[in-house]
């Protein structure tokens, strides 16, 4: 077995794994009915799926002795922006009260919640 054949098999395996992750993400996006639960499917599973597809593309280009690092830049951009955008979308839903409220925070001052924001809003409304 030559290195090129091993690269093509590795490319196929990466493409199958990536397609499986993307399929699970699409099913999760269609199956969940709440916007907050829908948020997890494309950001968590889709990121790994697209990452594996891009890794398969890189392996294929290296097995043909072309070599391409453009996919690395795409993966870096995707891995940085997807969690940040998901966090912002979740914060918007929490602050607009479009979803069920999170459980009350424990009696600990180090836990972050909307509880402190509500106190700030109440103080600002009284002024």
Steps between C-alpha positions, in 0.01 A plus 500: 500500500637833400468822695258636242257211548518536881428872457197429284363251757560753779322762290201270457484426872516873585226576248276226641552615859442862400184413309375304801555799730328734256206258468460486879512880512230531233278247676547687828416830333179356356400290801533752784215747534647761737745758371743442787515124444526555125806711562713204611457284192663719234765656726634195678446216256519706182835647593652157540336381179629789293841461668519135395391584145771764477755259647400248233552768236846575640596132505383461142705794378809376686456146367505641146819695587330836453476604863257766614482690826195708409282254687699565816404866488134409443506258795665758726239759407217252549625371836540855630177656373245218551517484883505879531196546277315222684578669831368834374182343363438320831556822697251686281236233562565506873484878528188526285339226713407304185583170666453336834693677769807326638483347847553738791863547594637344816577722797846559362625838380741343251226350279401707197133539415235747400432560869761777521374659179148519638626675812689752285190562288284548808752748644512691171120511478470652848735790412 
